[in-house]
């Protein structure tokens, strides 16, 4: 049975495109059934339309509060009956009610090796700290910002003279590799969330993600 995937975006949708492309490969266990954006001009909507995927626009500017927006967003998402919900550059801080409603279905990708550098400006923060490696994490979404259990990470080196833009480019390549893989695992129910832990084939995933070197 093919799992139903909904993707939430605010921008260009490069991770969305990576997931759309993965869904086209033979035997992929999921299908993107809807793409939702809070920004009407987001290019990711064009990507979805080009792939004949239904789109919805729900502008946060039309709502008086974050709570009201998220309640309406819940209604829109539920209409798609999703099995997996992917945050792919969705630039909104989600309310506890939203997260609780979709607990265990919500995935996010964050440009750092969580739990390091939660929040914004992660590339520059890694450079400023003198780190020799940086990376990206796919994790379940919980009420703690960027604090949900990590499923998979990818690491990249930091070279002398690197700028935040250099790191961002390196990170994006890895994002497009690992996000579709995690989505596939979730569609297959190989990865599930139980309590505050992520499990892979029934085994608890380490804090730094599956296949950790630690």
Protein Blocks (a to p, Z undefined) as FASTA:
>chain_A
ZZddddddfblolmmmmmmmmmmpghiabdcfbdcdfbfklmklmmmmmnopacddddfk
lpfbfklmmmmmmmmmmmnopabdcdehiacdddfklmmmmgokaccdddbddfehgaeh
klmmmmmnopabdcdddddddfbehkaccfbdcdddddehiafklmmmmmmmmmmmmmmm
mmmmmmnomaccehjbcceehiacdfkoghiaZZ
